[in-house]
Amino acid sequence: MPAPGKYPDELRERAVREVRSTGRPVAHVARDLGIHKEALRSWVRQAEVDAGERDDRLTTVERDELKELRKEVAELRRANEILKAASVFFAQEIDRPRTRPSR
């Protein structure tokens, strides 16, 4: 069975809620809802982290913040490289002897 793309958020929430509220095994709930059991297991773990029941992973908020910070760092590094190249270029321009154009 090929892996589906992304599961809808409503299905994720429903599946996690069912596992957590009923105490049924993840594999049974996954089979009933047509979800891969490891995907559901991961969602349940993340829900436990977000609820403060586990501390072995980053919360969803922390993951989103980390993603944004990594993006910002990449942008700043690119800008820094551009500024370095510009400063080298302008330093070379300053060091060149200026000559008057001959007429």
C-alpha positions as CSV (number, residue, x, y, z in Angstrom):
1,M,0.0,0.0,0.0
2,P,1.6,3.3,-1.0
3,A,2.0,5.9,1.6
4,P,-0.6,8.7,1.3
5,G,0.5,12.3,1.2
6,K,-0.4,14.3,4.2
7,Y,-3.2,13.3,6.4
8,P,-5.9,16.0,7.0
9,D,-5.6,17.8,10.4
10,E,-9.1,16.7,11.4
11,L,-8.2,13.1,10.9
12,R,-5.0,13.5,12.9
13,E,-6.8,15.2,15.8
14,R,-9.6,12.6,15.8
15,A,-7.2,9.7,15.8
16,V,-5.0,11.2,18.6
17,R,-8.1,12.0,20.7
18,E,-9.4,8.5,20.2
19,V,-6.2,6.8,21.3
20,R,-5.8,9.1,24.3
21,S,-9.4,9.0,25.5
22,T,-10.2,5.4,25.0
23,G,-6.8,3.8,25.8
24,R,-7.1,1.5,22.8
25,P,-3.9,0.4,21.3
26,V,-2.5,2.7,18.6
27,A,-2.4,-0.2,16.1
28,H,-6.1,-0.9,16.5
29,V,-7.1,2.8,16.1
30,A,-4.8,3.2,13.1
31,R,-6.3,0.1,11.4
32,D,-9.9,1.3,12.1
33,L,-9.1,4.7,10.6
34,G,-6.9,3.6,7.7
35,I,-3.8,5.3,9.1
36,H,-0.3,3.9,9.2
37,K,0.3,2.9,12.8
38,E,3.7,4.5,13.1
39,A,2.3,7.8,11.8
40,L,-0.4,7.7,14.5
41,R,2.2,6.7,17.2
42,S,4.2,9.7,16.2
43,W,1.2,12.0,16.4
44,V,0.3,10.7,19.9
45,R,3.8,11.2,21.1
46,Q,3.8,14.8,19.8
47,A,0.4,15.4,21.5
48,E,1.9,14.1,24.8
49,V,4.8,16.5,24.4
50,D,2.6,19.4,23.6
51,A,0.5,18.6,26.7
52,G,3.6,18.6,28.9
53,E,3.4,14.8,29.6
54,R,6.7,14.1,27.9
55,D,9.9,16.0,27.7
56,D,12.0,13.9,25.3
57,R,11.0,16.0,22.2
58,L,10.4,19.6,21.2
59,T,6.9,20.9,21.4
60,T,5.2,22.0,18.2
61,V,5.6,25.6,19.2
62,E,9.3,25.0,19.8
63,R,9.7,23.2,16.5
64,D,8.0,26.0,14.6
65,E,10.2,28.6,16.4
66,L,13.4,26.6,15.6
67,K,12.3,26.3,12.0
68,E,11.8,30.1,11.8
69,L,15.1,30.8,13.5
70,R,17.0,28.5,11.2
71,K,15.4,30.3,8.2
72,E,16.4,33.6,9.7
73,V,20.0,32.5,10.3
74,A,20.3,31.3,6.7
75,E,19.0,34.7,5.4
76,L,21.5,36.5,7.7
77,R,24.4,34.4,6.5
78,R,23.5,35.1,2.9
79,A,23.3,38.8,3.7
80,N,26.6,38.6,5.5
81,E,28.3,37.0,2.5
82,I,26.9,39.7,0.2
83,L,28.2,42.4,2.5
84,K,31.7,40.7,2.7
85,A,31.9,40.6,-1.1
86,A,30.8,44.2,-1.3
87,S,33.3,45.4,1.2
88,V,36.1,43.5,-0.7
89,F,35.0,45.1,-4.0
90,F,34.9,48.6,-2.5
91,A,38.2,48.2,-0.8
92,Q,39.8,47.3,-4.1
93,E,38.2,50.4,-5.7
94,I,39.7,52.6,-3.0
95,D,43.1,51.1,-3.4
96,R,43.3,51.6,-7.2
97,P,45.2,54.6,-8.3
98,R,43.0,57.1,-10.0
99,T,44.1,58.3,-13.3
100,R,42.6,61.1,-15.4
101,P,41.2,60.0,-18.7
102,S,43.4,61.3,-21.5
103,R,41.8,63.6,-24.1
